[in-house]
Amino acid sequence: MAGDWAGGQDWMFWAVAAAVALMVAAILLTALWRGRGAGAPAAAYDLRVYRDQLAEIERDAARGVIAADEAARLRTEVSRRVLEADRALAAGPDAAVASGGNGVVISGLVVLLLAGAFWGYWRLGAPGYADLPMSDRIAAAEQTRTARPSQTQAEAQFGPGPADPATLDPDYLALVEKLRLTVKDRPDDVQGQEILANAEVRLGNFAAAQVAQARVIALKADAVTAEDHAAMAELMVMAAGGFVSPQAEGELTKAMALDPENGLARYYVGLMQAQIGRPDLGFQTWRALLEGSNQGDPWVRTLLAQIGDMAAMAGVEYQVPGASAPAMPGPSQGDMAAAAEMSEADRTAMIETMVGQLATRLEAGGGSADEWARLIGAYGVLGKTDEARAAWARAKASFALNPTGLETVQAAAQKAGVAE
């Protein structure tokens, strides 16, 4: 039954399209051929004008307005134009044939244009394709949401993968190993589990970080907060390369149940809505979050960098507040002069301090793609591959909806050797 309806719709579309095309062609051709036969030839009009000029010259000469020699000269010039007009008028049948030939050519072009339009639509268009109402789009988005890969599948498909031990800082790795042993001996130490989760993130071991964060949530029991669940969701998203899995969504739902205004959870909810095909909802979520946040909130800078892309996906014209981002902070001339007089060790320590300040600011408040790329590149130069990998994972999750920004940070990560 549905097939019969679709076939009927297809036939009706082509019938209406053909009728409209024939009407347009008829109007164009009628105007073309009517224009060819309308009025007298131009040579006949010129001939009447020249004869009137001759009569005017004779009247002026009789009244003495112009001299006899001037009247003779004008008479000769106008008579020459009369002869030319006569010759043009005598050649009228041949000109009509030429004009008729042009009309045939133009008519052929009109027909060819219409035929080309039909052929192009048949090859490149979607004949018979039904309208896609909002209800169908919502149903498709819900189907996409249901069919999403699980967290395990997403990590295998999109995740950055485990860190290569050969690229890690041996000293830091040794400290983390001691921390792991300590936490293993004291599994009920909430603070130890939290520290371990952060340490594993710095190493790029997101799976281990999730285990530690899950233990934090379990230990807190009834005292668990929205921030704890939002942090768990963020770890899952980072491990999946910016993808919000059903399991990550579950953590976001728990966070929102405890605190509907939790900014980190609302950010990732908007990201998920865009990923399942509902950027309209994603834009509403992000806009409400941005407009209800304080300038210093951690997610604001990330929102400012990405909400324009979300609005474009939603088909909404939106002026991003403060579109011109502040310039990235850097060393002053005094810093540079002081660095020039330092020893190599002191200079390295100063650079590491500045990089640490940038990292702290970006992790707390987010930042632009250029700032994240700068941090990743600085870690690469300093040989801190594990920190570079963790920064790349955070940046990748932050700029999942911003292709240009993602390309910027990915280039820095590739240069630092932490991304393919």
C-alpha positions as CSV (number, residue, x, y, z in Angstrom):
1,M,0.0,0.0,0.0
2,A,2.8,2.4,0.9
3,G,4.6,1.4,-2.3
4,D,1.4,2.3,-4.4
5,W,1.2,5.7,-2.6
6,A,4.9,6.4,-3.2
7,G,4.4,5.5,-6.9
8,G,1.4,7.7,-7.2
9,Q,3.4,10.6,-5.5
10,D,6.2,10.0,-8.0
11,W,3.8,10.1,-11.0
12,M,2.1,13.3,-9.7
13,F,5.5,15.0,-9.1
14,W,6.7,14.4,-12.7
15,A,3.3,15.4,-14.1
16,V,3.3,18.7,-12.3
17,A,7.0,19.4,-13.1
18,A,6.4,18.7,-16.8
19,A,3.3,21.0,-16.8
20,V,5.2,23.8,-15.2
21,A,8.2,23.3,-17.5
22,L,5.9,23.4,-20.6
23,M,4.2,26.6,-19.3
24,V,7.5,28.3,-18.8
25,A,8.8,27.2,-22.2
26,A,5.5,28.4,-23.9
27,I,5.8,31.8,-22.2
28,L,9.5,32.2,-23.3
29,L,8.9,31.1,-26.9
30,T,5.7,33.2,-27.3
31,A,7.6,36.3,-26.2
32,L,10.4,35.5,-28.5
33,W,8.3,35.0,-31.7
34,R,6.0,37.8,-30.9
35,G,8.9,40.1,-30.5
36,R,10.1,39.1,-34.0
37,G,6.9,40.3,-35.8
38,A,6.0,43.2,-33.6
39,G,6.0,46.7,-35.4
40,A,7.7,47.7,-38.7
41,P,11.3,47.1,-39.5
42,A,13.8,49.6,-38.1
43,A,14.8,50.7,-41.6
44,A,11.3,51.9,-42.4
45,Y,11.2,54.0,-39.2
46,D,14.6,55.5,-40.2
47,L,13.3,56.3,-43.6
48,R,10.4,58.3,-42.2
49,V,12.7,60.2,-40.0
50,Y,15.1,61.1,-42.8
51,R,12.2,62.2,-45.1
52,D,10.9,64.5,-42.4
53,Q,14.4,65.9,-42.0
54,L,14.5,66.7,-45.8
55,A,11.2,68.5,-45.6
56,E,12.4,70.5,-42.6
57,I,15.6,71.5,-44.5
58,E,13.5,72.7,-47.4
59,R,11.3,74.8,-45.0
60,D,14.3,76.4,-43.3
61,A,15.9,77.2,-46.7
62,A,12.7,78.8,-47.9
63,R,12.5,81.0,-44.8
64,G,16.1,81.9,-45.1
65,V,17.0,80.4,-41.8
66,I,20.0,78.5,-43.3
67,A,22.2,79.5,-46.2
68,A,21.8,77.9,-49.6
69,D,25.2,76.2,-49.5
70,E,24.5,74.8,-46.0
71,A,21.0,73.6,-47.2
72,A,22.7,71.8,-50.1
73,R,25.2,70.1,-47.8
74,L,22.5,69.0,-45.4
75,R,20.3,67.8,-48.3
76,T,23.2,65.7,-49.6
77,E,23.9,64.1,-46.2
78,V,20.3,63.2,-45.4
79,S,19.8,61.9,-49.0
80,R,22.7,59.5,-48.5
81,R,21.1,58.2,-45.3
82,V,17.8,57.8,-47.2
83,L,19.5,55.6,-49.8
84,E,21.1,53.5,-47.0
85,A,17.7,53.0,-45.4
86,D,16.1,52.1,-48.7
87,R,18.7,49.4,-49.3
88,A,18.2,48.0,-45.7
89,L,14.5,48.0,-46.3
90,A,14.9,46.2,-49.6
91,A,16.9,43.5,-47.8
92,G,14.1,42.9,-45.3
93,P,13.1,39.3,-46.4
94,D,16.7,38.1,-46.0
95,A,17.0,39.7,-42.6
96,A,13.7,38.1,-41.6
97,V,15.1,34.7,-42.6
98,A,18.2,35.4,-40.4
99,S,16.1,36.5,-37.5
100,G,14.0,33.4,-38.0
101,G,17.1,31.3,-37.8
102,N,18.1,33.0,-34.6
103,G,14.7,32.3,-33.2
104,V,15.0,28.6,-34.1
105,V,18.4,28.5,-32.4
106,I,17.1,30.2,-29.2
107,S,14.0,27.9,-29.2
108,G,16.3,24.9,-29.4
109,L,18.3,26.2,-26.5
110,V,15.2,26.6,-24.4
111,V,14.2,23.0,-25.1
112,L,17.7,21.8,-24.4
113,L,17.8,23.7,-21.1
114,L,14.6,22.2,-19.9
115,A,15.7,18.7,-21.0
116,G,19.0,19.1,-19.2
117,A,17.2,20.2,-16.0
118,F,15.1,17.1,-16.0
119,W,18.1,14.9,-16.7
120,G,20.2,16.5,-14.0
121,Y,17.4,16.1,-11.4
122,W,16.9,12.5,-12.4
123,R,20.7,11.8,-12.0
124,L,21.5,14.0,-9.0
125,G,18.2,14.7,-7.3
126,A,15.8,12.5,-5.3
127,P,12.8,11.8,-7.5
128,G,9.9,10.4,-5.5
129,Y,11.6,11.2,-2.2
130,A,9.0,12.1,0.3
131,D,9.1,15.0,2.7
132,L,10.9,14.3,6.0
133,P,8.6,15.8,8.7
134,M,9.9,16.7,12.2
135,S,8.3,13.6,13.6
136,D,10.3,11.3,11.3
137,R,13.5,13.2,12.1
138,I,12.9,12.8,15.9
139,A,12.2,9.1,15.3
140,A,15.4,8.8,13.4
141,A,17.4,10.6,16.1
142,E,15.9,8.3,18.7
143,Q,16.9,5.3,16.6
144,T,20.4,6.6,16.3
145,R,20.5,7.1,20.1
146,T,19.4,3.6,20.7
147,A,21.8,2.1,18.2
148,R,24.9,3.9,19.5
149,P,28.0,1.9,20.2
150,S,28.6,0.9,23.8
151,Q,31.4,2.4,25.9
152,T,33.6,-0.5,25.2
153,Q,32.9,-0.4,21.4
154,A,33.3,3.4,21.3
155,E,36.7,3.2,23.1
156,A,37.9,0.5,20.6
157,Q,36.6,2.5,17.6
158,F,37.2,6.1,18.5
159,G,39.5,6.1,21.6
160,P,43.1,7.2,21.6
161,G,44.2,3.8,22.8
162,P,46.5,3.0,25.7
163,A,49.7,4.9,26.3
164,D,53.0,3.6,25.2
165,P,55.1,3.1,28.3
166,A,58.2,3.9,26.4
167,T,57.0,7.5,25.8
168,L,56.1,8.1,29.5
169,D,58.2,10.0,32.0
170,P,60.0,7.2,34.0
171,D,60.1,9.2,37.2
172,Y,56.4,10.2,37.0
173,L,55.5,6.6,36.0
174,A,57.3,5.3,39.1
175,L,55.4,7.7,41.3
176,V,52.1,6.6,39.8
177,E,53.0,3.0,40.3
178,K,53.7,3.6,44.0
179,L,50.3,5.4,44.2
180,R,48.6,2.4,42.6
181,L,50.2,0.0,45.2
182,T,49.2,2.4,48.0
183,V,45.6,2.6,46.8
184,K,45.5,-1.2,46.3
185,D,46.4,-1.6,50.0
186,R,43.8,1.0,51.0
187,P,40.9,0.4,48.6
188,D,38.5,2.4,50.8
189,D,40.5,5.6,50.7
190,V,38.3,8.0,48.7
191,Q,40.9,10.7,48.5
192,G,43.5,8.2,47.3
193,Q,41.1,7.0,44.6
194,E,40.5,10.5,43.4
195,I,44.2,11.3,43.2
196,L,44.8,8.0,41.3
197,A,42.0,8.9,38.8
198,N,43.7,12.2,38.1
199,A,47.1,10.6,37.8
200,E,45.8,8.0,35.4
201,V,44.3,10.7,33.2
202,R,47.7,12.4,33.0
203,L,49.1,9.2,31.7
204,G,46.3,8.7,29.2
205,N,45.1,5.6,31.0
206,F,41.4,6.4,30.8
207,A,40.2,2.9,31.5
208,A,42.2,2.8,34.8
209,A,40.9,6.4,35.6
210,Q,37.3,5.2,35.1
211,V,37.9,2.3,37.5
212,A,39.3,4.7,40.2
213,Q,36.4,7.1,39.6
214,A,33.8,4.3,39.8
215,R,35.4,3.3,43.2
216,V,35.0,6.9,44.3
217,I,31.3,6.9,43.5
218,A,30.8,3.6,45.2
219,L,32.6,4.7,48.4
220,K,30.7,7.9,48.7
221,A,27.4,6.0,48.4
222,D,24.6,8.4,49.5
223,A,27.1,11.3,49.7
224,V,28.0,11.1,46.0
225,T,27.6,14.4,44.2
226,A,26.6,15.5,40.7
227,E,30.2,16.5,40.1
228,D,31.3,12.9,40.7
229,H,29.0,11.5,38.1
230,A,29.8,14.3,35.7
231,A,33.5,13.6,36.1
232,M,32.9,9.9,35.4
233,A,31.0,10.9,32.2
234,E,33.8,13.1,31.1
235,L,36.3,10.3,31.6
236,M,34.2,8.0,29.5
237,V,33.9,10.7,26.7
238,M,37.6,11.3,26.8
239,A,38.3,7.5,26.5
240,A,35.9,7.3,23.6
241,G,37.6,10.1,21.7
242,G,34.8,12.6,22.3
243,F,31.9,10.2,21.8
244,V,29.0,10.1,24.3
245,S,28.1,6.5,24.8
246,P,24.9,5.2,26.5
247,Q,26.9,4.5,29.6
248,A,28.3,8.0,29.6
249,E,24.7,9.3,29.1
250,G,23.7,7.2,32.2
251,E,26.3,9.1,34.3
252,L,25.1,12.4,32.9
253,T,21.5,11.5,33.8
254,K,22.5,10.7,37.4
255,A,24.4,14.0,37.6
256,M,21.4,16.0,36.3
257,A,19.1,14.2,38.7
258,L,21.3,15.4,41.6
259,D,21.8,18.9,40.2
260,P,19.9,19.9,37.0
261,E,22.2,23.0,36.8
262,N,25.5,21.1,36.7
263,G,27.4,22.8,34.0
264,L,29.7,20.0,33.0
265,A,26.8,17.5,32.7
266,R,24.8,20.0,30.7
267,Y,27.7,20.6,28.3
268,Y,28.0,16.9,27.5
269,V,24.3,16.5,27.2
270,G,24.3,19.1,24.5
271,L,27.2,17.3,22.8
272,M,25.3,14.0,22.9
273,Q,22.1,15.6,21.5
274,A,24.1,16.9,18.5
275,Q,25.7,13.5,18.0
276,I,22.4,11.7,17.7
277,G,21.1,14.1,15.1
278,R,19.3,16.7,17.4
279,P,21.5,19.8,17.1
280,D,18.4,21.9,17.7
281,L,18.1,20.5,21.2
282,G,21.9,20.7,21.6
283,F,21.9,24.4,20.7
284,Q,19.1,25.1,23.2
285,T,21.0,23.2,25.9
286,W,24.3,25.0,25.2
287,R,22.7,28.4,24.8
288,A,20.8,28.2,28.1
289,L,24.0,27.0,29.8
290,L,26.1,29.8,28.3
291,E,23.7,32.5,29.1
292,G,23.2,31.3,32.6
293,S,26.9,30.9,33.4
294,N,29.4,33.2,34.9
295,Q,32.4,34.3,32.9
296,G,34.8,32.3,35.0
297,D,32.9,29.0,34.9
298,P,35.1,26.2,33.5
299,W,32.9,25.4,30.5
300,V,32.3,28.9,29.2
301,R,35.5,29.2,27.1
302,T,34.8,25.8,25.4
303,L,31.1,26.8,24.8
304,L,32.2,30.1,23.2
305,A,34.5,28.2,20.9
306,Q,31.9,25.7,19.8
307,I,28.4,27.1,20.1
308,G,28.7,28.8,16.7
309,D,29.1,25.5,15.0
310,M,26.2,24.0,17.0
311,A,24.0,26.9,15.9
312,A,24.9,26.4,12.3
313,M,24.1,22.7,12.5
314,A,20.7,23.7,14.0
315,G,20.1,26.2,11.3
316,V,19.9,29.1,13.7
317,E,21.5,32.5,13.2
318,Y,23.3,33.2,16.4
319,Q,25.9,35.9,17.3
320,V,28.4,34.3,19.7
321,P,28.9,36.6,22.7
322,G,32.4,38.1,22.8
323,A,33.3,36.4,19.5
324,S,36.7,38.0,19.5
325,A,38.6,35.9,22.1
326,P,41.3,37.6,24.2
327,A,44.9,37.2,23.1
328,M,46.7,34.2,24.5
329,P,49.0,35.2,27.4
330,G,52.7,34.9,26.8
331,P,56.0,35.9,28.3
332,S,56.6,39.7,28.6
333,Q,59.7,41.4,27.4
334,G,60.9,41.4,30.9
335,D,60.4,37.6,31.1
336,M,62.4,37.2,27.9
337,A,65.2,39.4,29.1
338,A,65.4,37.5,32.4
339,A,65.3,34.2,30.6
340,A,68.3,35.2,28.5
341,E,70.4,35.7,31.6
342,M,69.3,32.4,33.2
343,S,71.2,29.1,33.3
344,E,69.8,26.3,31.2
345,A,68.3,24.6,34.2
346,D,66.7,27.8,35.4
347,R,65.4,28.6,32.0
348,T,63.8,25.2,31.7
349,A,62.2,25.6,35.1
350,M,60.8,28.9,34.1
351,I,59.3,27.5,30.9
352,E,57.8,24.6,32.8
353,T,56.2,27.0,35.3
354,M,54.6,29.0,32.5
355,V,53.4,25.8,30.8
356,G,52.0,24.6,34.1
357,Q,50.1,27.9,34.5
358,L,48.7,27.5,31.0
359,A,47.7,23.9,31.7
360,T,46.0,24.8,35.0
361,R,44.0,27.6,33.3
362,L,42.9,25.4,30.4
363,E,41.9,22.5,32.6
364,A,39.9,24.7,34.9
365,G,38.3,27.0,32.4
366,G,38.8,25.6,28.9
367,G,40.2,27.6,26.1
368,S,40.6,28.1,22.4
369,A,42.0,25.5,20.0
370,D,45.1,27.6,19.6
371,E,45.7,27.6,23.3
372,W,45.3,23.8,23.6
373,A,47.6,23.3,20.6
374,R,50.1,25.6,22.3
375,L,49.9,23.5,25.5
376,I,50.3,20.2,23.6
377,G,53.2,21.5,21.6
378,A,54.9,22.8,24.8
379,Y,54.6,19.4,26.4
380,G,56.0,17.8,23.3
381,V,59.1,20.1,23.3
382,L,59.6,19.4,27.0
383,G,59.5,15.7,26.4
384,K,56.4,15.3,28.6
385,T,54.6,12.8,26.3
386,D,52.1,11.6,28.9
387,E,50.9,15.2,29.7
388,A,50.7,15.9,26.0
389,R,48.6,12.8,25.5
390,A,46.2,13.8,28.3
391,A,45.9,17.3,26.9
392,W,45.2,16.0,23.5
393,A,42.4,13.7,24.8
394,R,40.8,16.7,26.6
395,A,41.1,18.9,23.6
396,K,39.7,16.2,21.3
397,A,36.6,15.8,23.5
398,S,36.2,19.6,23.7
399,F,36.4,20.2,20.0
400,A,34.4,17.2,18.8
401,L,31.9,19.5,17.1
402,N,34.4,22.0,15.8
403,P,36.2,20.6,12.8
404,T,38.6,23.5,12.4
405,G,39.5,23.6,16.1
406,L,39.9,19.8,16.1
407,E,42.3,20.0,13.1
408,T,44.4,22.6,14.9
409,V,44.8,20.6,18.1
410,Q,45.3,17.3,16.1
411,A,48.1,18.9,14.2
412,A,49.8,19.8,17.4
413,A,49.3,16.4,18.8
414,Q,50.7,14.8,15.7
415,K,53.8,17.0,16.0
416,A,54.2,16.0,19.6
417,G,53.9,12.3,18.6
418,V,50.7,11.5,20.6
419,A,48.2,11.3,17.7
420,E,48.2,9.4,14.4
